[in-house]
Amino acid sequence: MKLMKLRIATGLGLVLLMAAMVGGAVRVSQAQDDQGGVTLADLAGKFAGRGSGFFTICFSAGVPISCSSVSPVPTPVPVNDTQIWQQTRDAAGNSCGVTTETFAPVSGRKSPAPVNTRTHVGTTTSFDPTTGSGTETYNRYRGGSCIGAAFDSTGATLTSTGTGSFVVSDSGNRFEFLWASSTSISPVAGAAQGAVISDTLIRQ
């Protein structure tokens, strides 16, 4: 009788140990997903989202000029910016998408805020799968088109360039971007500076 009880206790102990091991493995897997645990190739696909922030436009006598102008001396005007966009990413970290943004001076304006539609072409410059964080450079164009994650530059004019940082979560289904460097190229080079814009994109 004692031998049977010992066997039963030993069996129950093994069952509990296996359950703990399986549960621990699941928790480790979930923790890895929450902390990134995805490769650059896992981030390929279609995403859409929105964002907002601000930047500065420099003027002289009501006309945009380069913020680095010495004469005339530019007057900086802080501007609020809101944008919605979609993009397609490939396994190598290249992306192409369309962003539509509206912006207006922080102080407000009487007329409707202007709306711009731009083609956003990005290149991932670094990515750490253990943290899910990376960096990206981008060019924005007036015109052109996307063929998946590839950019067709036919009829395109470069309007701005910049860099940003991002983190991914939800097993690579969510991006958080922070764009802290942007330089205007057209229509007036250097007229827009000091961008601080964040965007959230969700896999579609």
N, C-alpha and C positions, 0 to 999 in steps of 0.2 A: 504493500500500500504506500509506504514511504517512497519507494522507488518510482511508483507511478506519479505521485505528487511532484517529485523532483523533475521528472520528465516533462510534466505539464508546465511547471514553472519555467524550466529552461526553454521550452517551446514558446511560451508567451514572451519571455525576454527577447528571444530572437526576432519575433514578430514586431515588438516595439522598437527594437534597434533598427530593423529594416525600414519601418515607417518613418523614424526620425531621420535616417539617411536620405530617403526619398524626399521628404519634406524639406530638408536642408538643401538638397540639390535644386529643388524648385525655387526656393528663396534666392539662392545664388544666381540662378538663371534670370529671375525677375529683376534682381539688383543690377545684373549686367545690362539688361535691357534698359532700365531706368537711367543708368549712367552712360549710355551710349551703346557700346558693344556692337556697332554696325560698321561695315566697310563703306568705302566711297561708292562702290558699285551698288550697295544696297539703297543708296539715295537716289538712284535713277527713277524717273517717273514724272508725273504731272502734278503740279502744286498750284495753289491759288491762295490769296490772302489780302491783307490790307496793312497799312501802317501810317505813321504820322511823325512829325517832328518840326524842325525849323531850320532856316538858313538865312544868309544875309545877301541882299542885292545892293550893289553900290550905284549911286546916281550922281549926275551933275546936271543941274538945270532940268530935272525931270527925265533925263535920258540915261539909260544904263551905261556905265563905263567900268573899266577894270578897277578892281579894288586896290590895286597896287599903283594906280596913277599918282604922279607927283603934282602934275598941273594939267587940268584942274584937280583940286582936292576932292575926292569922292565923299559923298554922304551915305553912310551905311544905313540900310533900312531892314530891320528884322522882319522875317516873313514866316508865317505858319504854312505847313505843307501837309496835305493828306493824300494818300494814294491807294489805289487798288490794283492788283496785278495777278497775272498767271504766268507760269513758266514751265518749261520742260527741261529736265536734267538727264544727262547720259551717265554711263558707268565710269567715265573718266573725270567727272566733275565739271564738265562744260554745261552751260545752260543758255537758253534763249527764251525770251518771253515778252509780254507787252504790259507796260504800266501806264495807267491813266492817273494823272495827278492834278489837283487843284490847289492853288496857293493864293494868299493875300497877306498884306501887311498886318502885323500884330495889332496895330492901331485901328485896323478896319478900313473899308473902302465903300464908296457910294455905289459904284457899278458892280456888276456880277464878277465874281472871281474867274480868272482865266483857267482853262482846262487844257492840258497838254497830254498827248498820247505819244509814248516813246517805245522803241524797241530796246530792251535791256539784254545785253550779252555779257554773261559772266564766265569767269574761269577760276576754279578752285586752285589756290596756290599752296595751301597746306591743309591737312586734316589728320586729327588724332582720334582713332576709333575708340580708344580707351576712355576718352572724356567726351567724345561726340562734338568736339569744337574744331573750328577751322577758320581760314581766312579766304578772301575772294577779291579779285579785281574785276572791274566792269567798265564797259563802254555803253553809252546810251546814244541812240540814233533817232533822228527824225526820218521816217521812212525805213525801207528795208523790210524784211520779213523773216519769219522763223520756219524752218523745216525740221520739225522735232526740236532737238537741242542745237542744231546747226543754224548759222545765220547766213541769209542771202542778202548781200550788201547792195543789190541792184537798187539804184535810186536813193540810197541812204546818205545822210549827212550827219557826221559825228557832232553831238551837242554837248556831251560831258563825259568825264572819266572819273573814276574813284576807286576806293578800296573799302572793305568792310570786314567784319567778323561775324561768325555765326556759331550757334550751338544747335544740335539736333536732339530730339527726345521722342518718346513714344515709339521706340523701335525704328526710328528714322522716318516717321510719318509727320513730324512737325519740325519746322525751322524757325529759329528766332534770329533775325538779322539786325546788326547795328552798323549803320553807315556813318562813319565819322570823318570821311575824307571825300570831297567832291570838288571838281574844278570844271567850271563851264568853259566850253570851247566855242559854241555858236549859240545865238547870233553875235554875242560880244564876249570875247575871251576874257576870263577872269572876273566877270561881272558878278557871278554868284560864288560865294565862299562860305566856309564855316558851317557846313551841313552837319546836323546831328539828327538822324532819322532812324527809327526802328520799324521793322516789319515782321509780321508773323505769317508763315505760309503753312498750309495743311495739304497733305496728299489727297488727291482727288480720285 
